[in-house]
Amino acid sequence: MGAEPMRVLIADDEPLARERLRAMLAAQPGVDVVAEVGDGHAALHACAEHHPDMILLDISMPGIDGLETARHLAEFDPRPVVVFCTAYDQHALSAFDAQAVDYLVKPVRPERLAAALERVRMFTAGRAPTVAAESDAVRKRTHLCARLRGSLRLIPIEDIRYLQAEEKYVVVHHARGEDLIEESLKALESEFGDRFVRIHRNCLVARGEIVELRRGGDGHTQAVLRHGAHPLEVSRRCVAQLRETLKHL
């Protein structure tokens, strides 16, 4: 990182914990705290605004917790290096998917923080891609993250009506409009298959949104949505499975 100070963001819902981390970081050479936030939503916005090199990220926070925040940050470019700061013990931490370079267990000791900073510097110098190790403990996200110019929008999964693939993007149709995300429909189906059902190779619909299936004038089956302005086409290969799924809703 050369002579440039390491830009650090602190994300913790406890003001005293943030104050303690800020004081310890002030005693470390070559560190610049660019922002402090109290929840995951604010952390994502602060990262989009300040582009920190590293984020000290509490795991247990209200709303979007640290684990989900880290999953969203993995899509950022440049991506900040994540160091979790948590009250969980080491045994519990081994169960989490490792989108982090290090874990600090509270109460954080100054020498342990210094070691984590050095580890981040070494990682950044090599900048190997982070391996997102999937485990049984990985929880489904509660939001999708749409990157906008200079900003981002977090869309609650429960507000999404349907997802439609268009070229390299997926259009998220939700209660407040629509947004583009750069994720694959297949990956979204794998993660949220209990909430969305496939009606076409390019479309997943929230199970609770489908009111009925009907045959259109052209002979194709259409799905009528609870909040949709117009029905969506159902591909022939999806019709039988979709009818079976709707019987059990």
N, C-alpha and C positions, 0 to 999 in steps of 0.2 A: 504494500500500500504506500511505500515510500514515506515522504515527510508529511503526507496528508494525514490529519487526525482521523481516527475511526469514528464514523457517525453512528451514534447509538440511539435507539428508541426504547423507552421503558413502557411496558404495558402491564398494568396490575390494577385490580379494582380496590386495593387497600392503599389509601394515601400515605400511611406510615411506611409501608413496604416500598413505595415509590421514593419517598424521602430518603430512606436508608440506602437504597440502591444509588440514588443520585449523589449522596455524600461519598459513598465508596468509589464511585466512578470519577468523582472530582479529584480523588487522591491518586488516580491512575494517569500516567503520562500518555499523551497522544490519543485522548478520548474526548469527543464532543457530543454531549447529550442534545439531540436536535428537537426532541419532543417527549412529552409524557402523556399517557392516556389511561383511561380507566376501564375500557372494555374492548372486545374484539372488533366490533364495528368501527370504533374510533381508531383502532390500531391499523386497520386496512386503509382507511382514509389518510391517516398520517403517513403511512408508507408510500402511498401514491403521491403525496404532496412533497415529502422531505427526502425520499430515496435514501433511507439509512443503509449503512453497510451491515448493521447487526440489529436485531431486536431481542431484548430481554423480555420474554413472554410468559406471563403467568398462565398456568393450565386452567385453573378453576376460576372462571369469570362468568358473570351473568350474560344471558343472551348467547352470542357466538363465543364459545369457549376457546382456550388457547390451541387445542388440537385442531379444531375446525379452521381457526385463523391461519394456522401453519399450512393447512392444505390449500387455502386460497392463495397464500403468499408464494407457494411453489409455482404458481402460474405467472408471477410478476417478473418483469424484465426491466431493469436488473432486479434480481431476487435477493432480498436481505437474508443474511445468515441468521438462523433461529437458534437461540439458546433458551430453553425452557427454564423457568424459575418457579419452583413449586414446593408445596408442603408434602407431596407424595414421597414415600421412601423409595429407595433404589429398587427394591423388589417389585413394587407396583409399576415403576417406570419401565421396567423391561417388557411390560405388556403393551405399551403404546407403540404405534407406528413411528419410526424414527425419521421424522422430517427435520430433526434438529442435529446440530453439530455437538451440542453438550446439554447437560441438565444440571441445574444448580438447585440443591435442596435447601429450603428455608429452615432456620435462619441462615442466610448466606454469609459465609466467612470471607473477609477481604482477600486472603491468599487464594481461596478457591475461585473467586471472581477473576483475579489476576490470571490464574491458570486458564480459565475459560476464554479470556480475551486473547491470550497467546495462541490458544487452539484455533480461535476464529481467524487470527492473522495468518497462521500457517495454512488454514483451509483456503482463505481468500487468495493467498499467493499462488496456490496450486489450482484453485478453482475447479476442482473435479465436480462433475454433476452430482447433485444430491440424489441418493437412491431412496425412493419412497417405498420402504419395506411394508407391504401389506400384511396385516395380521388379523386374527379374529376379533381383536379389540377395536379395530377401525370402525368408527360409527359413521352412519350416513350423515351427510351435511344437512343442515337445517335451511340453508340458503344457497342460491347460485349467485355467482359474482360476474356482473357484466362490466367489462372495462370500457369506459367512455373516454373521450378526449380529455386528458388531464384529471380525470375523476373516475368514479366507479359507482355502480348501483348494486345493492344487495337485495335479491328477490327471494322472499320467503317461499320455501317449497310448497307450503299449503296454499299459496296464492296463485300457483301456476295452473293454468287450464289445459294447455297442450304445448308440446315441443315439436317444432317442424324443421327438418334439415333443409338448408338451402346452400348449395355449393359447399364451401369449407366452414360455414357457420351453422349454428342452430338458433332459430328464432324462438324466443321464450314468450309465449302469449300468457299474460297474467292479468290480475285484477286491475292494475293501473296502466295497462298498455302492453307494449312489446319491446323487447331488447334482444340484441345479438350477443351470443357467447361463442367462444372458440373451443367447444367441446364436441366429442362425437356422440351421436345418438345412441350408438351401441353401448358406450361406457355409461351414459346416463340411464339406460334401460337396466344395465347390470346393477347399478347402485340403487336405483329407485323403483325396481320392478314391482314392489309391493304397492306402490302408489299409482304408477302409470301403466297403461296397457297399450301394446302396439296395434295400430289399425292399418298401418301402411309401412313400407320400407323406410319412408321418410317422416313418419309421424308417430308420436306417443301422446296419449290423451290421459288426463287424470281420470281414474275410475269413476269418481263421483260426478264427473261432468257429463257422462253419456246418458242421455234420457231415453233414446230408442234407436233402433236400426231400421232403416226403411229403404225400399228400392226406388232409385231415381228413374226419371224418364228414359235414360239411356241404358237402363238395365243394371247399372252398378249399384252396389249397396252403399248407403251413406249413414254416417253417425250424426245424429242430432244432439247438439250440446246444450247444456243447461244455460250457459252464458254466451254461446256462440251466435254471431250474426248470421252465419250460414252453416249448413252441414258440411262435414268433411268426408272425403271419399275413403271407403274401406277397400283395401285390395282383396282380390278373390282368395288369396292364400291365407288371409287373416280372418275371414268371415266366420268359419266354423269355430275356431278357438275363441274368437271374440264373443260369439253367441253363448258359448259354454261359460266363459268368464262372467258375463252379465247375469246368468242364472244364479250365481252365487253372491252377487252384490247385495 
